[in-house]
């Protein structure tokens, strides 16, 4: 055997035992006639002692070891004289009797430690080394543990795991597809699935009334911290259920995960908030409830009550009250103004009102309003002396609320209110069924074309589709959409109506979704589903700002795998086999 024990399991009770360990050299320290080598594997670190007076040749060999050499050590477990309480193995050390170098290592490009000196780019290029760091390894271990818990939970609820194809037909609605040329069918292409949506609906028609899959999905879209071109979903579908059935079951699963993984007890029943209420109160359909600063609409207080033209011409005026921040300096307020005017937020400006501790009021628009208006404002927002009120206005209410949301989150970050060890979860319901696309100049499905309209709103489909609510629901935690789903349309005529509103001709609908339309002619059951983003869920549990560190081999912000140098160009012979010709712009 290469090893009898791992580098993380030996304790004082093992003293006197002869053992064999194998792993990588973390560091080498020479102190007089003694050499100390820390050896690391996936399970931990153990100190190895080489004594020159006991075996000079062995000690000389140890002195030549470099960082990340892969070695095997045989020796005896002994009580450590200078104990290290920060290490699980800190009470023992191994008195070396034999050393075998299994593989030498060149000097690594960064230190393989929790607090590494490697930047993001270099660590992504040498990801196989980065994964040796315990900080990264623990995230993957957490991911493994969560998938086991999820599989066991769903299995206990009679779900069956079914794998669906990776090579499917393209469905252009929604995000862009990744496409794969077919060599055997010249000029034709597969697509990689953005979701197993239609396939899991077909499983419901097939009678598999409870399906799940830890599914790989692909979307060719711009990236950010919580997105990757390939990601993993906890994908589920159920038959003969309504919205409350789905919410109750997956709320139970979330409760189970939080308790088992973080020791956190979620409330017995999570809050449900409509999309319209979330937008009105927080400017987001994924509100962060870990802190306050809810929006207060100020049209009645500030429009037409003074001579400030920006407010008098606005269609929406809203503000947040920031407790205890009336002492903000001009420099700090200018920074906030620059933030809201930045390209990522897009507001035209920021108005502040300070309600000082001494009872005085100071504002960037002092001269336009009377003291009586400021008093009305103070009462409306519930401000106290010492508080700061920040105000945005605009022509479009929802757009301005989204900008105010960015400001609210910025203040939450600045004041340390977004505690990663605190978890506030809720469901967002009653989404609009459709949203207007400026790019397409038509209504698009907010989620996808198979989402069930709220039965109460079906009469509005003909004349006012923009007012129709969806039977859809999102699970939100700490301002992050972790998962979402909906009831599905299982009636062929209603599905036909949806396609019509979305601009599909009957021929186009049949060409893209004929397999589903035909399947629904054979007794489709009422069904609904939900998918959690596994990467996002793990990153929340791990307290990460990005999903990249809970993925073994992630892409960078440009969608590149810098380790594999992918994507890359194909050999001309491969292009010829695929009947493809490149036409690149200069």
C-alpha positions as CSV (number, residue, x, y, z in Angstrom):
1,X,0.0,0.0,0.0
2,X,1.1,3.5,-0.7
3,X,-0.3,4.6,2.6
4,X,-1.8,3.2,5.8
5,X,-3.3,6.5,6.9
6,X,-4.2,9.9,5.5
7,X,-2.5,13.1,6.6
8,X,-5.5,14.3,8.5
9,X,-6.5,11.4,10.7
10,X,-3.7,10.6,13.2
11,X,-4.1,11.6,16.8
12,X,-2.3,11.2,20.1
13,X,-4.0,7.9,20.7
14,X,-2.0,6.6,17.7
15,X,1.3,7.3,19.4
16,X,3.8,4.4,18.9
17,X,2.1,3.2,15.8
18,X,4.2,2.6,12.6
19,X,2.5,4.3,9.7
20,X,2.9,5.1,6.0
21,X,1.7,8.4,4.6
22,X,1.7,9.9,1.1
23,X,1.1,13.4,-0.1
24,X,2.6,16.7,-1.2
25,X,5.2,18.8,0.5
26,X,3.6,21.9,2.0
27,X,6.8,23.3,3.4
28,X,10.3,22.3,4.7
29,X,11.9,23.9,7.8
30,X,15.5,23.2,8.8
31,X,16.4,23.8,12.5
32,X,19.9,22.8,13.5
33,X,20.2,19.0,13.0
34,X,16.5,18.6,12.6
35,X,14.4,19.0,9.4
36,X,10.6,19.4,9.6
37,X,8.5,18.6,6.6
38,X,4.7,19.3,6.5
39,X,3.0,16.8,4.2
40,X,-0.5,17.5,2.8
41,X,-3.2,15.5,1.2
42,X,-6.9,16.0,0.8
43,X,-7.6,15.2,4.4
44,X,-5.1,17.5,6.2
45,X,-1.5,18.1,7.1
46,X,0.9,16.1,9.2
47,X,4.4,17.1,10.4
48,X,7.3,14.7,9.6
49,X,10.5,14.9,11.6
50,X,14.0,14.0,10.2
51,X,16.8,13.8,12.7
52,X,20.4,14.1,11.4
53,X,21.8,12.3,14.4
54,X,19.5,9.3,13.8
55,X,19.9,9.1,10.0
56,X,22.1,11.7,8.3
57,X,21.5,10.4,4.8
58,X,17.7,10.4,5.3
59,X,17.9,14.0,6.7
60,X,20.0,15.1,3.8
61,X,17.4,13.7,1.4
62,X,14.7,15.6,3.2
63,X,16.6,18.8,2.9
64,X,16.5,18.5,-0.9
65,X,12.7,18.3,-1.0
66,X,10.9,21.2,-2.7
67,X,7.4,22.5,-2.4
68,X,4.8,20.2,-4.0
69,X,7.1,17.2,-4.3
70,X,4.9,14.1,-4.1
71,X,6.4,11.8,-1.4
72,X,5.8,8.7,0.7
73,X,7.0,8.5,4.3
74,X,7.2,5.6,6.7
75,X,7.7,6.3,10.4
76,X,6.4,6.1,13.9
77,X,3.7,8.4,15.4
78,X,5.1,10.4,18.3
79,X,3.8,13.1,20.7
80,X,4.7,16.5,19.4
81,X,6.9,18.5,21.8
82,X,5.7,21.9,20.4
83,X,2.0,21.3,19.8
84,X,-0.1,23.3,17.3
85,X,-3.7,23.7,18.5
86,X,-4.7,25.1,15.1
87,X,-4.2,21.8,13.4
88,X,-6.3,18.7,14.0
89,X,-3.0,16.7,13.8
90,X,-1.2,19.3,15.9
91,X,-0.6,17.0,18.9
92,X,1.5,14.5,16.9
93,X,4.4,14.2,14.5
94,X,5.9,11.3,12.5
95,X,9.5,10.3,13.3
96,X,10.7,9.4,9.8
97,X,12.3,6.1,9.1
98,X,12.0,6.0,5.3
99,X,11.4,8.6,2.5
100,X,10.4,7.8,-1.1
101,X,10.1,10.6,-3.7
102,X,7.2,9.6,-5.9
103,X,7.4,12.6,-8.1
104,X,9.4,15.8,-8.2
105,X,7.8,19.2,-8.7
106,X,9.0,22.4,-10.3
107,X,8.4,25.5,-8.2
108,X,4.6,26.2,-8.4
109,X,3.5,29.6,-9.8
110,X,1.8,30.5,-6.5
111,X,1.7,29.3,-2.9
112,X,-0.6,26.3,-2.3
113,X,-2.1,27.8,0.9
114,X,-5.4,29.3,2.0
115,X,-4.0,32.8,1.8
116,X,-2.3,32.4,-1.6
117,X,-0.3,35.0,-3.4
118,X,-1.9,33.9,-6.7
119,X,-4.3,36.2,-8.6
120,X,-7.5,34.9,-10.2
121,X,-6.0,34.5,-13.7
122,X,-2.9,32.5,-12.7
123,X,-5.0,30.3,-10.4
124,X,-7.5,29.6,-13.2
125,X,-4.6,28.7,-15.5
126,X,-3.2,26.3,-13.0
127,X,-6.6,25.2,-11.6
128,X,-5.3,21.7,-10.8
129,X,-2.9,23.3,-8.4
130,X,-5.5,25.7,-7.0
131,X,-7.7,22.7,-6.2
132,X,-5.0,21.5,-3.8
133,X,-5.8,24.4,-1.5
134,X,-8.1,23.5,1.3
135,X,-10.2,26.6,0.8
136,X,-11.1,25.5,-2.7
137,X,-11.3,21.8,-1.9
138,X,-13.8,22.4,0.9
139,X,-16.2,24.1,-1.5
140,X,-16.1,21.0,-3.7
141,X,-16.6,18.7,-0.7
142,X,-19.6,20.9,0.3
143,X,-21.0,20.5,-3.2
144,X,-20.6,16.8,-3.0
145,X,-22.3,16.7,0.4
146,X,-25.2,18.8,-0.8
147,X,-25.8,16.6,-3.9
148,X,-25.9,13.5,-1.7
149,X,-28.4,15.2,0.6
150,X,-30.5,16.3,-2.3
151,X,-30.6,12.9,-3.9
152,X,-31.5,11.2,-0.7
153,X,-34.2,13.7,0.1
154,X,-35.8,13.5,-3.3
155,X,-35.5,9.7,-3.3
156,X,-37.4,9.7,0.0
157,X,-40.2,11.7,-1.7
158,X,-40.6,9.1,-4.5
159,X,-38.7,11.0,-7.2
160,X,-36.8,9.0,-9.8
161,X,-33.6,10.3,-11.4
162,X,-33.7,10.2,-15.2
163,X,-30.9,11.4,-17.5
164,X,-32.1,13.5,-20.5
165,X,-30.0,14.1,-23.7
166,X,-27.3,16.6,-24.0
167,X,-27.6,16.8,-27.8
168,X,-31.0,18.2,-28.6
169,X,-32.8,20.5,-31.0
170,X,-32.4,24.3,-30.8
171,X,-35.1,26.4,-29.2
172,X,-34.2,30.0,-29.9
173,X,-36.7,31.5,-27.4
174,X,-34.8,32.8,-24.4
175,X,-31.0,32.9,-24.1
176,X,-28.7,31.9,-27.0
177,X,-28.0,28.2,-27.6
178,X,-24.6,26.6,-27.9
179,X,-24.8,24.7,-31.1
180,X,-23.0,21.6,-32.3
181,X,-22.6,20.7,-36.0
182,X,-23.6,17.2,-37.1
183,X,-21.1,15.5,-39.3
184,X,-23.6,12.8,-40.3
185,X,-26.3,15.3,-41.2
186,X,-24.5,18.1,-43.2
187,X,-25.7,21.6,-42.6
188,X,-27.7,20.6,-39.5
189,X,-26.9,21.3,-35.9
190,X,-27.7,20.0,-32.4
191,X,-28.0,22.4,-29.5
192,X,-26.8,21.9,-25.9
193,X,-29.8,22.2,-23.5
194,X,-30.4,25.4,-21.7
195,X,-32.7,23.3,-19.5
196,X,-34.3,19.9,-19.8
197,X,-37.6,21.7,-19.8
198,X,-39.5,20.0,-22.7
199,X,-38.0,16.7,-22.0
200,X,-39.1,16.6,-18.4
201,X,-42.6,17.6,-19.5
202,X,-42.5,14.6,-21.8
203,X,-41.6,12.4,-18.8
204,X,-44.8,13.6,-17.1
205,X,-46.8,12.6,-20.2
206,X,-44.9,9.2,-19.9
207,X,-46.3,8.7,-16.4
208,X,-43.0,9.3,-14.4
209,X,-44.9,11.5,-12.0
210,X,-41.9,12.6,-10.0
211,X,-38.6,13.2,-11.9
212,X,-35.3,14.8,-10.9
213,X,-31.9,15.2,-12.4
214,X,-28.6,16.9,-11.4
215,X,-28.5,18.3,-14.9
216,X,-25.8,20.1,-16.9
217,X,-27.2,23.1,-18.7
218,X,-25.6,25.5,-21.2
219,X,-26.4,29.2,-22.1
220,X,-24.4,31.4,-24.4
221,X,-24.9,34.6,-22.5
222,X,-22.8,37.4,-21.0
223,X,-21.2,36.3,-17.7
224,X,-21.1,37.7,-14.2
225,X,-20.2,36.4,-10.8
226,X,-23.3,34.1,-10.5
227,X,-23.2,32.9,-14.2
228,X,-21.2,30.4,-16.2
229,X,-21.7,29.2,-19.7
230,X,-22.2,25.7,-18.3
231,X,-23.9,25.2,-15.0
232,X,-25.7,22.6,-13.0
233,X,-29.4,22.5,-12.1
234,X,-31.3,20.4,-9.5
235,X,-34.0,19.9,-12.1
236,X,-37.4,18.5,-10.9
237,X,-40.9,18.0,-12.3
238,X,-44.1,16.6,-10.7
239,X,-47.5,15.5,-11.9
240,X,-50.9,16.0,-10.3
241,X,-49.8,19.0,-8.2
242,X,-50.6,22.6,-7.8
243,X,-48.4,25.6,-6.9
244,X,-48.6,25.1,-3.2
245,X,-47.7,21.4,-3.5
246,X,-44.4,22.3,-5.3
247,X,-43.6,25.2,-3.0
248,X,-44.2,23.2,0.2
249,X,-42.1,20.2,-1.0
250,X,-39.1,22.2,-2.1
251,X,-39.3,24.5,0.9
252,X,-38.9,21.4,3.0
253,X,-35.9,20.4,0.9
254,X,-34.3,23.9,1.5
255,X,-35.1,23.6,5.2
256,X,-33.4,20.2,5.3
257,X,-30.3,21.5,3.5
258,X,-29.9,24.5,5.7
259,X,-30.2,22.5,8.8
260,X,-27.9,19.7,7.7
261,X,-25.2,21.9,6.1
262,X,-25.2,25.1,8.1
263,X,-27.2,24.2,11.3
264,X,-29.7,26.9,10.4
265,X,-33.4,26.5,11.2
266,X,-35.5,28.2,8.5
267,X,-39.0,29.4,9.6
268,X,-41.8,26.8,9.5
269,X,-43.3,28.7,6.6
270,X,-41.4,31.0,4.4
271,X,-42.8,34.4,3.3
272,X,-44.4,34.7,-0.1
273,X,-44.3,38.1,-1.9
274,X,-45.8,39.0,-5.2
275,X,-43.6,40.3,-8.0
276,X,-45.3,43.7,-8.0
277,X,-44.9,44.0,-4.2
278,X,-41.2,43.1,-4.4
279,X,-40.6,45.7,-7.2
280,X,-42.5,48.4,-5.3
281,X,-40.7,47.8,-2.0
282,X,-37.2,46.7,-3.1
283,X,-36.9,47.4,-6.9
284,X,-36.0,43.7,-7.4
285,X,-37.6,40.4,-8.0
286,X,-34.9,38.9,-5.7
287,X,-35.0,41.2,-2.7
288,X,-32.3,40.9,0.0
289,X,-34.3,40.9,3.3
290,X,-31.2,40.8,5.6
291,X,-31.6,44.5,6.1
292,X,-34.2,47.2,5.9
293,X,-34.1,50.4,3.9
294,X,-37.4,49.7,2.1
295,X,-38.4,52.1,-0.6
296,X,-40.7,55.0,0.3
297,X,-42.6,56.6,-2.6
298,X,-42.3,60.4,-2.3
299,X,-44.4,61.8,-5.1
300,X,-47.0,63.3,-2.8
301,X,-44.2,64.9,-0.6
302,X,-41.8,66.3,-3.3
303,X,-43.7,66.7,-6.6
304,X,-45.2,70.1,-6.9
305,X,-44.4,71.1,-3.3
306,X,-41.3,73.0,-4.3
307,X,-39.5,74.6,-7.3
308,X,-37.1,71.7,-8.0
309,X,-37.8,71.0,-11.7
310,X,-36.4,67.4,-11.8
311,X,-38.9,66.3,-9.2
312,X,-41.8,68.3,-10.6
313,X,-41.3,66.6,-14.0
314,X,-40.8,63.1,-12.6
315,X,-43.2,60.2,-13.0
316,X,-41.6,58.4,-9.9
317,X,-39.7,59.7,-6.9
318,X,-38.5,57.2,-4.3
319,X,-36.1,57.2,-1.4
320,X,-34.4,55.1,1.2
321,X,-33.7,56.0,4.8
322,X,-30.2,55.1,5.9
323,X,-30.0,55.0,9.7
324,X,-27.2,56.9,11.5
325,X,-25.5,58.2,8.3
326,X,-26.3,61.9,8.5
327,X,-22.6,62.4,9.3
328,X,-21.6,61.3,5.8
329,X,-19.1,63.7,4.4
330,X,-19.3,65.5,1.1
331,X,-16.7,63.1,-0.3
332,X,-18.8,60.1,0.7
333,X,-21.9,61.6,-0.9
334,X,-20.0,62.4,-4.1
335,X,-18.9,58.8,-4.2
336,X,-22.5,57.7,-4.0
337,X,-23.5,60.2,-6.7
338,X,-20.8,58.8,-9.0
339,X,-22.0,55.3,-8.2
340,X,-25.6,55.9,-9.2
341,X,-24.5,57.8,-12.4
342,X,-22.2,55.0,-13.4
343,X,-22.9,52.9,-16.5
344,X,-23.9,49.9,-14.3
345,X,-26.7,51.9,-12.6
346,X,-27.6,54.6,-15.1
347,X,-29.3,57.2,-12.9
348,X,-28.9,60.9,-13.8
349,X,-28.2,62.1,-10.3
350,X,-28.7,61.6,-6.5
351,X,-30.5,63.9,-4.0
352,X,-29.6,63.6,-0.3
353,X,-31.3,64.9,2.8
354,X,-29.4,64.9,6.1
355,X,-31.5,65.0,9.3
356,X,-28.7,66.0,11.6
357,X,-28.4,65.1,15.3
358,X,-29.0,68.7,16.3
359,X,-32.4,68.8,14.5
360,X,-31.1,70.8,11.5
361,X,-31.6,69.7,7.9
362,X,-29.0,69.8,5.2
363,X,-29.8,68.8,1.6
364,X,-28.3,69.0,-1.9
365,X,-31.6,70.8,-2.9
366,X,-32.0,73.0,0.2
367,X,-33.1,76.1,-1.7
368,X,-36.0,74.5,-3.5
369,X,-38.1,73.4,-0.5
370,X,-39.4,74.8,2.8
371,X,-38.7,73.4,6.3
372,X,-42.3,72.2,6.3
373,X,-41.7,69.9,3.3
374,X,-38.6,68.5,5.0
375,X,-40.6,67.7,8.1
376,X,-43.2,65.9,5.9
377,X,-40.4,64.0,4.3
378,X,-39.0,63.0,7.7
379,X,-42.3,61.7,8.8
380,X,-43.0,59.9,5.5
381,X,-39.8,57.9,5.5
382,X,-39.8,57.4,9.3
383,X,-36.4,59.1,9.7
384,X,-34.9,60.1,13.1
385,X,-32.3,62.7,13.8
386,X,-28.9,61.4,12.6
387,X,-30.4,59.6,9.6
388,X,-29.7,60.1,5.9
389,X,-32.3,60.0,3.1
390,X,-31.2,59.2,-0.4
391,X,-33.6,59.9,-3.3
392,X,-33.8,59.0,-7.0
393,X,-36.4,60.1,-9.5
394,X,-37.2,59.3,-13.2
395,X,-39.7,59.0,-16.0
396,X,-40.1,55.2,-15.7
397,X,-41.1,53.9,-12.2
398,X,-39.7,50.4,-12.6
399,X,-36.4,51.5,-14.1
400,X,-35.9,54.1,-11.3
401,X,-36.8,51.4,-8.7
402,X,-34.1,49.1,-10.2
403,X,-31.6,52.0,-9.9
404,X,-32.7,52.6,-6.3
405,X,-32.3,48.9,-5.6
406,X,-28.6,49.1,-6.7
407,X,-28.1,52.1,-4.3
408,X,-29.8,50.2,-1.5
409,X,-27.5,47.2,-2.0
410,X,-24.5,49.4,-2.2
411,X,-25.4,51.0,1.2
412,X,-26.0,47.5,2.6
413,X,-22.5,46.5,1.6
414,X,-20.9,49.8,2.9
415,X,-22.6,49.4,6.3
416,X,-21.8,45.6,6.6
417,X,-25.5,44.6,6.6
418,X,-25.2,41.8,4.2
419,X,-24.0,39.1,6.6
420,X,-23.0,35.9,4.8
421,X,-23.8,33.9,7.9
422,X,-27.4,35.2,8.0
423,X,-30.0,33.7,5.7
424,X,-33.3,35.3,4.7
425,X,-35.3,33.2,2.2
426,X,-38.7,33.8,0.5
427,X,-40.8,33.0,-2.5
428,X,-41.6,35.5,-5.2
429,X,-44.9,34.7,-6.9
430,X,-47.3,36.2,-9.4
431,X,-44.8,37.2,-12.0
432,X,-46.0,38.8,-15.2
433,X,-46.5,36.1,-17.8
434,X,-45.1,38.3,-20.5
435,X,-42.5,41.0,-20.8
436,X,-41.8,43.5,-23.6
437,X,-38.6,43.1,-25.5
438,X,-37.2,46.3,-27.0
439,X,-34.8,44.3,-29.1
440,X,-37.5,42.0,-30.6
441,X,-40.3,44.7,-30.5
442,X,-42.8,42.1,-29.2
443,X,-44.0,40.3,-26.1
444,X,-41.7,37.6,-24.8
445,X,-42.4,34.9,-22.2
446,X,-41.0,36.0,-18.9
447,X,-40.0,32.5,-18.1
448,X,-40.8,30.2,-21.0
449,X,-43.7,29.5,-23.4
450,X,-45.0,26.6,-21.3
451,X,-45.8,28.5,-18.2
452,X,-49.4,28.4,-17.0
453,X,-51.3,31.7,-16.9
454,X,-53.1,32.4,-13.6
455,X,-56.6,30.9,-14.3
456,X,-58.2,34.2,-13.0
457,X,-56.3,36.1,-15.8
458,X,-57.0,33.9,-18.8
459,X,-59.8,36.2,-20.0
460,X,-57.2,38.9,-20.3
461,X,-55.0,37.0,-22.8
462,X,-57.0,38.3,-25.8
463,X,-57.0,42.0,-25.1
464,X,-54.4,42.6,-22.3
465,X,-51.8,39.9,-22.2
466,X,-49.4,42.3,-20.5
467,X,-51.6,42.2,-17.4
468,X,-51.7,38.4,-17.1
469,X,-50.0,36.9,-14.1
470,X,-48.0,33.6,-14.3
471,X,-48.4,30.6,-12.0
472,X,-44.7,30.9,-11.5
473,X,-42.5,31.1,-8.4
474,X,-38.9,31.8,-7.5
475,X,-36.9,30.8,-4.4
476,X,-34.8,33.7,-3.3
477,X,-32.1,33.7,-0.6
478,X,-30.1,36.8,0.5
479,X,-30.9,38.7,-2.7
480,X,-30.0,35.8,-5.0
481,X,-32.5,33.8,-7.2
482,X,-31.5,30.2,-6.2
483,X,-34.3,28.5,-8.1
484,X,-37.6,28.9,-9.8
485,X,-40.3,27.1,-11.6
486,X,-44.0,27.2,-12.6
487,X,-47.1,25.3,-13.3
488,X,-47.1,24.1,-16.9
489,X,-49.7,24.4,-19.6
490,X,-51.1,20.9,-20.3
491,X,-54.0,21.9,-22.4
492,X,-53.2,22.0,-26.2
493,X,-55.6,24.8,-27.0
494,X,-54.2,27.1,-24.3
495,X,-50.6,26.2,-25.4
496,X,-51.6,27.2,-28.9
497,X,-52.9,30.5,-27.7
498,X,-49.6,31.2,-25.9
499,X,-47.6,30.5,-29.1
500,X,-50.0,32.8,-31.0
501,X,-49.4,35.7,-28.5
502,X,-45.6,35.1,-28.7
503,X,-45.8,35.5,-32.5
504,X,-45.4,31.9,-33.5
505,X,-47.2,30.8,-36.6
506,X,-48.8,27.4,-36.3
507,X,-46.1,26.1,-38.7
508,X,-43.3,27.6,-36.6
509,X,-44.8,26.2,-33.4
510,X,-45.1,22.8,-34.9
511,X,-41.5,22.9,-36.4
512,X,-40.0,23.8,-33.0
513,X,-42.3,22.1,-30.5
514,X,-44.3,19.6,-32.5
515,X,-43.0,16.7,-30.4
516,X,-44.5,18.3,-27.3
517,X,-47.8,19.5,-29.0
518,X,-48.3,16.0,-30.3
519,X,-47.5,14.4,-26.9
520,X,-50.2,16.6,-25.3
521,X,-52.8,14.9,-27.5
522,X,-52.3,11.7,-25.5
523,X,-53.6,12.6,-22.1
524,X,-51.1,15.1,-20.5
525,X,-51.5,15.3,-16.7
526,X,-51.5,18.6,-14.9
527,X,-47.8,19.1,-14.0
528,X,-45.4,21.6,-12.5
529,X,-41.7,21.9,-11.9
530,X,-38.8,23.7,-10.4
531,X,-35.0,23.9,-10.8
532,X,-32.5,25.1,-8.2
533,X,-29.1,26.4,-9.4
534,X,-26.8,24.0,-7.7
535,X,-23.7,26.2,-8.2
536,X,-25.6,29.2,-6.6
537,X,-26.9,27.1,-3.8
538,X,-23.5,25.8,-2.9
539,X,-21.9,29.3,-3.1
540,X,-24.5,30.7,-0.7
541,X,-23.9,27.9,1.8
542,X,-20.1,28.4,1.4
543,X,-20.4,32.2,1.8
544,X,-18.8,32.9,-1.6
545,X,-19.2,36.0,-3.7
546,X,-18.8,34.0,-6.9
547,X,-19.9,30.6,-8.1
548,X,-16.5,29.9,-9.7
549,X,-14.9,28.5,-6.6
550,X,-17.5,25.9,-6.1
551,X,-17.0,24.6,-9.7
552,X,-14.0,22.3,-10.3
553,X,-13.0,23.8,-13.7
554,X,-14.8,27.1,-14.3
555,X,-14.6,29.6,-17.1
556,X,-13.4,33.1,-16.7
557,X,-15.5,36.3,-17.3
558,X,-14.9,36.0,-21.0
559,X,-16.2,32.4,-21.1
560,X,-12.7,31.0,-21.6
561,X,-11.2,28.0,-20.0
562,X,-7.7,29.5,-19.6
563,X,-6.3,26.1,-18.3
564,X,-7.4,24.2,-21.5
565,X,-7.2,27.3,-23.7
566,X,-10.7,26.8,-24.9
567,X,-12.5,27.7,-27.0
568,X,-10.0,27.2,-29.8
569,X,-9.8,26.9,-33.5
570,X,-10.5,23.7,-35.3
571,X,-8.1,22.0,-37.7
572,X,-9.1,22.6,-41.3
573,X,-9.6,18.9,-41.8
574,X,-12.2,18.9,-39.0
575,X,-14.0,21.8,-40.6
576,X,-14.1,19.9,-43.9
577,X,-15.5,16.8,-42.2
578,X,-18.3,19.0,-40.7
579,X,-19.0,20.7,-44.0
580,X,-18.2,24.1,-42.4
581,X,-16.4,27.1,-43.8
582,X,-15.4,30.0,-41.6
583,X,-16.0,33.6,-42.7
584,X,-14.4,35.8,-40.0
585,X,-14.6,39.6,-40.2
586,X,-11.3,41.4,-40.2
